């Protein structure tokens, strides 16, 4: 089974998402969004931009 995005409303009423690996472990979380549509756009952005993203080491 592949990983999945979970979209949910937090206790403050904001929309958030988390990316879970196939073993159920949370491997990424999104920020708080005012609307469901904005959170869905955040998911789409991760799907689009992470696919070929390189790993870059930074100081600090």
C-alpha positions as CSV (number, residue, x, y, z in Angstrom):
1,X,0.0,0.0,0.0
2,X,1.3,3.5,-0.8
3,X,1.4,6.4,1.6
4,X,-1.6,8.7,1.9
5,X,-2.5,12.3,2.7
6,X,-5.0,12.8,5.5
7,X,-7.0,16.0,5.5
8,X,-8.6,17.0,8.8
9,X,-9.9,19.9,10.9
10,X,-7.9,20.6,14.1
11,X,-9.3,21.7,17.5
12,X,-9.1,25.4,16.5
13,X,-11.2,24.8,13.4
14,X,-8.4,25.1,10.9
15,X,-7.7,22.6,8.1
16,X,-4.5,20.6,8.2
17,X,-3.0,17.7,6.4
18,X,-0.5,15.0,7.2
19,X,1.3,12.5,5.0
20,X,1.5,9.0,6.3
21,X,3.8,6.3,5.1
22,X,2.4,2.9,4.2
23,X,3.2,1.7,7.8
24,X,1.0,4.5,9.3
25,X,3.9,6.6,10.5
26,X,3.4,10.4,10.0
27,X,6.3,11.6,7.8
28,X,5.1,15.2,7.0
29,X,2.6,17.7,8.2
30,X,1.1,20.8,6.7
31,X,0.5,24.2,8.2
32,X,-3.0,25.4,9.4
33,X,-5.2,26.6,6.5
34,X,-8.4,28.7,6.8
35,X,-10.3,26.6,4.2
36,X,-10.5,23.1,3.0
37,X,-9.7,24.2,-0.5
38,X,-6.5,25.9,0.6
39,X,-5.4,22.7,2.4
40,X,-6.2,20.7,-0.7
41,X,-4.0,23.1,-2.7
42,X,-1.2,22.6,-0.1
43,X,-1.5,18.8,-0.7
44,X,-1.3,19.3,-4.5
45,X,1.7,21.6,-4.1
46,X,3.6,18.9,-2.1
47,X,2.6,16.3,-4.7
48,X,3.9,18.5,-7.5
49,X,7.0,19.9,-6.0
50,X,8.3,17.0,-4.0
51,X,8.3,14.4,-6.8
52,X,11.8,15.4,-8.2
53,X,13.1,17.5,-5.4
54,X,16.8,17.1,-4.6
55,X,18.2,16.6,-1.1
56,X,20.3,19.7,-0.1
57,X,22.4,19.8,3.0
58,X,22.3,23.1,4.9
59,X,24.3,24.5,7.8
60,X,22.7,24.8,11.2
